[in-house]
Amino acid sequence: MGWAKQNCTLQLEPAKTPDEYMKSMLAQYEELNVTAVVMGDLKEVQKWKDAAPPGRIITGTSFDAAMGGTKFVSLDDMRAAFTKGGMQVMGEVGLQYQGISPSDMSVDPYFALAEELDIPVGIHMGTGGSGRANVAMPKFRGSMGNPLLLEEVLARHPKLRLWIMHAGYPMIDNLLTLLQANSHVYVDVAGLIWSYPLKEVHGYIQRIVEAGFEDRVMFGTDQMIWPKLMAASIGVIEGATYLTPEQKRDILYNNAARFLRLK
């Protein structure tokens, strides 16, 4: 993504440069004992991994430019990224920014590759920021963030390890329908956890937990450019009065460790 000012309801100070941001975040990972999934351009992600202590960074890249690009990485290059390049996660898949359904057959070979190589996939579903389609990304479609659009790709690839980023906010009923029908799909609370009023955030997470899916909710931030956002986001989960200590531990660690198969 471009290095530009973003809106943030927490009013946190952004880092001044990408290098300052990386240095600050690596320090945060150590202080907070975080293992982070870092996704993006291959060279940039590798730069983060090289700078971090062993085991702190899980690397990821996608076949599409998540924030609205039109060119896809070739299937051969994607295969090489995961078999030779050390990438561990396919994401963030941002087809919604291009107005493309995840079940469109034009992108199916990439999901087939992830299933073949047993690579977990993180896909953007839900909102993309206020006025996204009006201001900067005319191809963005809210309807393409409907979690139920994942049904066909999941049916074609039953062994695909997939998680819905941003928990498909605000489409809670469709999300719960998908989770009920597909027992191996997980969600994360990245972005959602800081982008909306806390009452709304807690209400959404509480619906998922009270529907019986607390074992499939993973913590996330959608960190962007604010070094202190990690600690603030962890605080949202720690301060959730409707969660038991065991459920908080599951969301902050156990569920992701299971999904990502961490040792």
C-alpha positions in Angstrom: 0.0 0.0 0.0 1.1 3.6 -0.4 2.8 5.4 2.5 0.0 7.9 3.1 -2.1 9.3 5.9 -4.9 7.1 7.0 -7.9 7.8 9.2 -7.8 6.3 12.7 -10.4 6.6 15.4 -7.8 6.1 18.1 -5.9 9.2 17.0 -2.5 7.5 17.2 0.7 9.1 15.9 1.9 7.5 12.6 5.5 6.7 12.0 7.3 9.2 9.9 9.0 6.8 7.4 8.6 3.1 6.5 12.0 2.3 8.1 11.0 4.0 11.4 7.7 2.1 11.3 9.5 -1.3 10.9 11.9 -0.5 13.7 9.1 0.5 16.0 7.0 -2.5 15.2 9.8 -5.0 15.7 10.4 -3.5 19.1 6.6 -3.9 19.8 6.7 -7.5 18.8 9.4 -8.2 21.3 7.7 -6.2 24.1 4.3 -7.7 23.5 5.5 -11.2 22.6 3.8 -11.1 19.2 4.3 -13.5 16.3 3.1 -11.4 13.3 1.8 -12.3 9.9 3.4 -9.7 7.6 1.9 -9.6 4.1 2.7 -7.6 1.0 5.4 -7.2 -1.7 7.8 -10.1 -1.7 10.9 -7.9 -1.2 9.4 -5.8 1.5 8.1 -8.8 3.4 11.5 -10.4 3.2 13.1 -7.2 4.5 10.9 -7.4 7.6 11.8 -11.1 8.2 15.5 -10.5 7.8 15.3 -7.6 10.3 13.3 -9.6 12.9 14.5 -12.2 15.4 13.9 -15.8 14.3 10.3 -16.9 14.6 8.7 -13.4 14.9 7.6 -13.0 11.3 5.3 -15.3 9.3 5.6 -14.1 5.7 2.8 -13.7 3.2 2.1 -12.4 -0.3 -0.9 -12.4 -2.7 -1.5 -12.8 -6.4 -3.3 -9.5 -6.6 -2.6 -6.0 -5.5 -5.0 -5.9 -2.6 -5.7 -2.2 -2.8 -7.0 -2.1 -6.3 -4.4 -3.1 -8.8 -5.4 -4.8 -12.0 -2.5 -7.2 -12.8 -2.3 -10.6 -11.2 1.0 -12.3 -10.4 1.5 -15.4 -12.7 0.6 -18.7 -11.3 4.1 -20.0 -11.8 5.6 -17.0 -9.9 3.1 -17.6 -7.1 4.1 -21.3 -6.9 7.8 -20.3 -6.8 7.1 -17.8 -4.0 5.7 -20.6 -1.8 8.0 -23.5 -2.8 11.2 -21.6 -3.2 10.7 -18.0 -1.9 9.8 -18.8 1.7 6.3 -17.4 1.7 4.0 -19.0 4.2 0.6 -17.3 3.7 -1.4 -16.3 0.6 -2.8 -12.9 1.5 -4.1 -10.3 1.8 -6.3 -11.3 -1.2 -8.2 -8.1 -2.0 -10.5 -9.1 -4.9 -13.2 -7.0 -3.4 -11.3 -3.9 -4.3 -11.5 -4.9 -7.9 -15.2 -5.9 -7.8 -14.4 -9.6 -8.3 -16.1 -12.4 -6.5 -13.7 -14.9 -4.8 -15.7 -17.7 -6.5 -15.1 -16.2 -9.9 -13.4 -19.0 -12.0 -10.8 -16.5 -13.3 -9.1 -16.6 -9.9 -9.8 -20.2 -9.0 -6.4 -21.5 -10.1 -4.8 -19.5 -7.3 -7.0 -21.1 -4.6 -6.4 -24.5 -6.2 -2.6 -23.8 -5.8 -3.1 -22.9 -2.1 -5.1 -26.1 -1.5 -2.4 -28.1 -3.3 0.4 -26.6 -1.3 -1.6 -26.4 1.9 -1.0 -22.7 2.2 -3.4 -20.7 4.4 -5.3 -18.0 2.6 -6.4 -14.7 4.1 -9.0 -12.8 2.1 -10.4 -9.3 2.6 -14.2 -9.5 3.1 -16.5 -6.7 4.3 -15.9 -2.9 4.3 -12.9 -1.2 2.9 -13.2 2.2 4.5 -15.6 5.1 4.3 -16.4 6.2 0.8 -13.9 3.8 -0.7 -15.8 3.4 -4.0 -16.4 7.1 -4.3 -13.0 8.5 -3.5 -10.2 6.3 -4.7 -11.3 2.9 -5.8 -14.2 3.0 -8.3 -14.1 -0.8 -8.8 -14.7 -1.5 -5.1 -18.0 -3.2 -4.4 -19.5 -3.8 -0.9 -21.5 -6.7 -2.3 -18.2 -8.5 -3.2 -17.4 -8.6 0.6 -20.4 -10.9 1.3 -18.9 -14.0 3.1 -21.4 -16.2 1.3 -19.6 -15.5 -1.9 -17.0 -17.9 -0.6 -19.3 -20.9 -0.7 -18.5 -22.1 -4.2 -14.7 -21.7 -3.9 -14.9 -23.7 -0.6 -17.0 -26.4 -2.2 -14.5 -26.7 -5.1 -11.6 -26.8 -2.7 -12.7 -28.6 0.5 -9.1 -28.8 1.9 -8.5 -25.1 1.5 -7.4 -23.4 4.7 -9.1 -20.0 4.5 -9.7 -17.2 6.9 -12.0 -14.2 6.5 -10.2 -11.0 7.3 -12.0 -8.2 9.1 -14.6 -10.9 10.1 -16.7 -9.9 7.0 -17.9 -6.8 8.9 -20.8 -5.8 8.9 -22.4 -8.9 7.3 -22.7 -10.8 10.6 -25.7 -13.0 9.6 -24.1 -14.2 6.4 -20.8 -14.7 8.2 -22.4 -16.9 10.8 -24.2 -18.8 8.0 -20.9 -19.5 6.3 -19.1 -20.5 9.6 -22.0 -22.9 10.4 -21.8 -24.6 7.0 -18.0 -24.8 6.8 -16.3 -26.0 10.0 -12.7 -25.2 8.9 -13.2 -21.5 8.1 -11.7 -18.9 10.5 -12.0 -15.2 10.9 -9.8 -12.4 12.1 -10.8 -9.1 13.7 -8.1 -7.0 12.0 -9.2 -3.6 11.0 -12.6 -4.1 12.5 -11.1 -3.8 16.0 -10.1 -0.2 15.6 -12.1 1.2 12.7 -15.4 1.6 14.5 -16.9 2.7 17.8 -15.9 0.2 20.5 -19.6 -0.6 21.3 -20.0 -1.7 17.7 -16.8 -3.7 17.7 -17.6 -5.5 20.9 -21.2 -6.2 19.7 -19.9 -7.8 16.5 -17.3 -10.0 18.2 -19.8 -11.0 20.9 -22.3 -12.2 18.2 -19.6 -14.5 16.7 -18.6 -15.8 20.2 -22.1 -16.3 21.5 -23.0 -18.1 18.2 -20.4 -20.7 19.3 -17.5 -19.8 17.1 -15.1 -18.5 19.7 -12.6 -21.2 18.7 -12.4 -19.7 15.1 -11.8 -16.0 15.9 -8.2 -14.8 15.5 -6.7 -11.6 16.7 -5.4 -9.1 14.1 -4.8 -5.4 13.7 -4.4 -4.3 10.0 -1.5 -2.4 11.4 -0.7 0.0 8.6 1.4 2.9 9.9 0.7 3.4 13.7 3.3 1.6 15.9 1.1 1.8 19.0 -1.9 0.3 17.4 -0.9 -3.2 18.3 -1.0 -2.6 22.0 -4.2 -0.7 21.7 -5.9 -3.5 19.7 -4.7 -6.2 22.2 -6.3 -4.0 24.9 -9.7 -4.2 23.1 -9.7 -8.0 23.6 -8.3 -7.9 27.1 -10.9 -5.4 28.1 -13.9 -7.4 26.7 -16.1 -8.2 29.7 -18.1 -10.8 27.7 -15.1 -12.9 27.1 -13.7 -15.4 29.7 -9.9 -15.5 30.3 -9.8 -18.7 28.3 -11.7 -17.1 25.3 -9.3 -14.2 25.4 -6.3 -16.5 25.3 -7.9 -18.4 22.4 -8.5 -15.2 20.4 -5.1 -13.8 21.1 -3.1 -17.0 20.5 -4.6 -20.5 20.5 -6.9 -20.2 17.5 -4.2 -18.7 15.3 -1.7 -21.2 16.5 -4.0 -24.0 15.5 -5.0 -22.5 12.1 -1.4 -21.6 11.1 -0.1 -24.9 12.7 2.5 -23.1 14.7 4.9 -25.4 16.6 
